[in-house]
Each structure stands twice: as C-alpha cells, then as structure tokens.
Amino acid sequence: MYAIAIHGGAGLSTPEDLGAERERTARIDLEKSLLAAERVLQEGGSAEEAVIAAVMVMEDSPMFNAGKGAVFASDGVQRMDASIMTGHDEDAGALCGVSIVKNPIRLASAIMHNTPHVMLYGDDAHEHAKEAGLEIVESSWFHTQYRLNQLKKAKKANKILLDHEHVDKGKSKGTVGAVALDIHGNIAAATSTGGLVNKRPGRVGDSALIGAGTYAKNSTCAVSATGHGELFIRANIAGRMSALMELGGKSLHDAAHQIVWEELEEDVGGLIAIDQQGNITMPFNTGGMFRGSLKKDEKPKVWVWKEENK
C-alpha cells in the first residue's frame, strides 16, 4: 500500500479570477507532481523521497507560490521558506529566507540529515545548500512577469497579498505541500512557499515552522497546511491535528474537519493529511484549493474548486 496527497495552495474565489489558462496549466502540473511521487513509491522509495519529488515539481512550476512561482517581498526579493518531517523518527528540517536555492524542499531535507539543527535561515542556509551540492541559481531565475505585476499592484494599493487573487479581490493562500505513505508503513510531510506578496523582508510564515505548517508522526498523521500563515502559527495547526488524534481520539477525517470548519476563521485556508492506513483528507474553507491524490493501483485525481470531488 502507498498513497500520496498534494496541495498547491488554497484561496481561489472564482474560475474567472483564476483564468482558464492558469487553471489548465495548474491541473497539468498537479498531475505531474502526483506521478513523480508515484514513481518513487512504486520502486519502494520512502515517503520522504516521495514528498520531495512531488514538491519539486510544483517548485519548478511558475503556477504555484514556491520556487519558480514564488512571490516578491516588499524589497523586490523572492525569499522562500520550506520544511519537511518524517513520521517514523519524527525528525525535521526547515529553512527560511532563501533566494538562490532552486528547490528549497531539498535543502530542508539536507538540513534534517546533515546538521544537528531543525532550521537554518538566509545566507547560512545558502551556504549549507552549496555544501550539500544542491542546485544554486541566480535570483533572477525565479522572476516571472506575473509575480512582478502582482508586486507592483500590491505596492500601489499598499496591501499585502496572499497570492493567487487580484489586489481588489478577497484573500488567497499560496503554498505547496505533499504528504505520503510508503510501502514500509512510514509517512512524511513537506511544505514549501514564497510567502506573501509585498511582505516585510524578514517575515517568516507557517510553512517553515514544524507544528504550524508541517507535521508528521507515524502513530497519528502527516500534515501540510496552506493558509493565512500568521493564524496557522498561532493555532499550531499541523501539530494540533496530530494531538486531536493522539490525545482526543479523533479520526483523521474528524480531526481535520474540526480544525478547518470549527476552529479556523472562514476563508483562511486548508490542509492535507494522511495516516498509516492510507486514509486521506483535504478540507479547506475557501473557494478552492489546488489539490490531488493518488493511491496504489489508482489513477491520479486532481481538483481545484470546492464542489469538484463531491
């Protein structure tokens, strides 16, 4: 048995706001992400390797707010956060404020395996990426006209945006993430983001923080969250999901839905989660969430809008 679930960010008020071409491309890239993870799992690879493979596809796509699609901070620099956690040993790696590492999620894994620390930031994270032999790119590699236009509009309106939406529309929540179960019975979670459009240069969101945006424990679940980062940090969303199962006796589904539908404010985000039995849940309280899942002997399934998979 193996299984994978992914998200590419929540928010998305209407199909018209997103645009038909961006939606089509996003669906294609989500399926590519699932298939990349499946190749790892089919060959007996670990859940950690699978979530890295899935997230890397989305980091390399300009469609999502991570890696190539990362949004700009207020000073015109793209600074990325990422984290990863493995359920069998509850080990974790994370980073924040990186701007030249092509795939931040690979750096999160390197920090977990190569250092005694959980998180590195900024220039020291860059240095460790070089030591680990990860691909380093010019900061301009991440630039896209779409994201530059977003920054200009946000500055003009004096607003901090949460990705996908227009300046004059509602909030949106941009992040990518993956959770997986491998054939060895282990689970893992990974999350990667470019943060907020027009954010302060030193701002760190939930995607870098174990327990807020990412969490994994074999006896409960693996979680990757996407939403209003400050709210998710304050509520310890990913860690609380696990605690509701371990200490509250909740099922995967019930724990996730309690958090998203009862505890979080309306229109702030969602999460994806998986357990050791291969159960998957992907609740969100926004207009849409880029998401998908795949299990052994099943075809990949991809959804964007709220009512699609009902």
N, C-alpha and C positions, 0 to 999 in steps of 0.2 A: 504493500500500500504506500502510495505517495500522493501528495497534494500540494498545490500552490495557489495563493491568492495575492492579488496585486491591487494597488490603487495609484492613480496619477493626480490626485487632488480632488477636493470637494468644492462645492460652490455652484457655479453654472446656473444662472437664473432661468434662461430660456435658450432653445436651439438657435433662435435668431441672434441673440447676443454672442453666442459662441461662433457661429458661422458654419456653413455646411462643409467647407473645405477643411477647416481646422478639425471639425468633428470626425470627418472621414479619415484624415491622417492620424489622428489620435487613436482611433479604433484599430487601425493597422498596426501601429506601434505597440499598443497594449497586447495584441495577439502575438507579436514578435517577442515581447517580454515573457509571456507565458511559455512559449515554445522554447526559448533559451533556457529557462529554468527546467522545463521538462527533459531536455537533453541531458542535463546534469543528473537529474533524479533517475532517469531510465538506466543510466550507466552505474548506478549505485553511489552517486555522489552525495555529499552531505547537504543537510538543509541550509547550512551556512553558505556553501558554494552556490546553491540554487537561488537564494535570495540575492546574493551578489550578482549573479548572471541576470536575473530579472531586472534589478535596479539599474544595472549598467546600460541596458537597452534604453531605459527611459532617461537616464542621464545623457545619453548620446543623441536623444531626440530633442529638437527645438520646441516640441509641443508642450513639454511639461516644465514646471518650475524647479529644475535641478540640472546641474551640469550645463550642457549646451543651451538649455532653455532658461537658465537662472535669471532672475530679475535683478535690476540695478538698485543699489543703495543710494542714498541722497547725494553722495560724493561721486557718483558715476562709476563705482566699482562693484563688480559682482562678487559677493562673498557667500560661500556655501557652507552649510552645516550638514553633518551626517552621523548616523550611529548604527551599530549592529549589536545583537545579543544572541547568544546560543543557549538553548534551554537545558542541554544535558549537564553543563557545568556552570551555568549562569554567569559566564564570562561576558565582557562587553568592551567595545571600543567606540570612540567618538571623536569628533573634531568640530571646530567652528572657525569661521573667518578665513577659509582657504579660497584662493583666487586663481591658482595656476595648476591645480591637480585635475587632470581630465576626468577622472572617475573618483569622486570623494568617497564613495562607499568602499572602494578597495583600500583606501587609506584607513578608514575606520577599522577594517579587518586587520590591517598591518599593525595598527596601534594596539589592538587587542592581543595579537600574537607575539609582537616583538618588544613590547615595553611592559613595565610593571604598572603602567597608568591606564586609566579609562579614557581620559580626554586630553588632547593637545589642541592648541589654537594658533592661528596666524603663522608667522614665519617659522616657528619651531615645527608646526605640522608640515609645512612645506619642506623643511629640512629632512624630516623623517620620511616623507614621500620619496625624496631623492635617494636616501639611504636604502629604502626598500625596493628601489628600481622601478617605481611606478611612473607612468607616462606624465611628463610635465609639458604644459603647453603655454604659449603666450596668452596673456589675459584676453587679448583681442579674439582668441579662438571662440570664446563664449558669447561674443557680441552678436546680437541679431537686431534687425531693424524694428521688429515687433516690440522687443523689450525696450529699446531706446525710445520708441514712441510712447510707450507706457510711462517711462520715467518723465519725459517732457510734459505729458498731460498731468501726471500726478504733481509735479512741481508747480505747474501753472495753477492748479486747483488747490495747492497747499494741502494735499492729502497723502496719507499712507495707504497704499492699496494692498489687497491680499490676493493678487494675481488675477487670473482669467477675465475678470469683468472690466467694463469701461469705467472711467472716472465717475460718471454720473449714475452708475448702477449700484446695486447692493454689494455687500461684501462677498469675497470669494477666498478660497483657502487652498493654496498651491503647495504641494509636496508630492513626492513619490515614495512608495514603500512596497514591501513584499513580506509575506510570511509563508513558511513552508514546513511540511512534514516529509522526512525521508524514509527510505525502506528500513532503516535501522531503528525507527521509532523516535527519532530526535526532531525537535522543532527549533526554528530560528526566526528572527525578525530583523528587518533592516529598513531604514528611513533616510531620505536624502532631500535637501531643499535648497533653494536660493533665497528663502526668507520672504520679506515684504518689499514691495515696490516703494522706493523713496524712504526706506527705513534709515534710522541712525546707523552710522558705520559700525558701531560697537554692539549693536543689538544681537542677541542670541535667542533663538526660538526653541520650541519644544523638540524639534527633530534631532537636535544634538544631545538631548538630555534623556538618559536612561530613566525609565519610570514615567516620564511625561509623554514623549512621542514614540518610544520603543521599549519593549519588554519581552522577555521570553523565559519560561520556566517549564520544563517537561511535564511536571505534575499538574500544571494548570493550562497555560496557553502561550501563544506568541502573538504580539500585538504591534501594529504600526498605525499611528494616528495621523489624521490630516485635519487641520482646522485652525482656529484662531489661537496661535501659539501661546500667548500670554494666559489665556483661560485654561488651556490644556496643562500648562506648567503648574498653575495654582491648584488645579484639581488633581494633579498626579494621575492623569487619565489612564495611561498604559499600565502602571503599577496597580492602580485601583481595580482595573479589570481583573487582574490576576488575584488580588485579595478578595474580591467578591466571590470568586470561585473557591479559593482555598479556605477562607475563613467564614464566608457566608453560605457556602454550599450551593451556589448558583451554577446552572449550566452555562456553557459558552454563550449560547444564544441569549439567555436571560440576563446574564451579566452585561453583555454588550448593549442590549436594548435598554436596560435600566440606565446606563450611563448616558447614552445618546438621547433617549426620549424622555427621561425623567429628571436627570441631573444637569445636563448641559442646557444652556440657553438655546432658544430657537435660532436656526440658521447660523450655526458656528462651525459645523464640520461633521466628521465621522471617523470610523476606524475599520480596519480589517483584522480578523483574528482567526486562529486555527488551534486545534488541540491535538493530542496524541492519537485520537481516534479518526482524525481526518475531517472532523466537522469544521465547517467554515461559516463565519458570519461577517456581514459587511454593512452594518447600519449607518445611516447618515441623515441629518435633519436639514439638508439644503436642497436646492432644486435639482442637483445632480452630483454625481461623483464618478470620475473615470475609474473603472474597476473591472476586474476579471478574475476568473478562477479556472482551474484545471485539476482533474484527478486522474489517476491511472485508468487507462482504457476509455477515457472520455475525451471529447474534442474540447478545445479551448472555448470559453464563453466570455464575452466582453459586453459591458453595459456602460451607459453614460447617464441616462435620465432616471428619475425617481421610480416610475411605474414599469420600467422595462422588464424586470425579471420577476414580476408577479403574475 
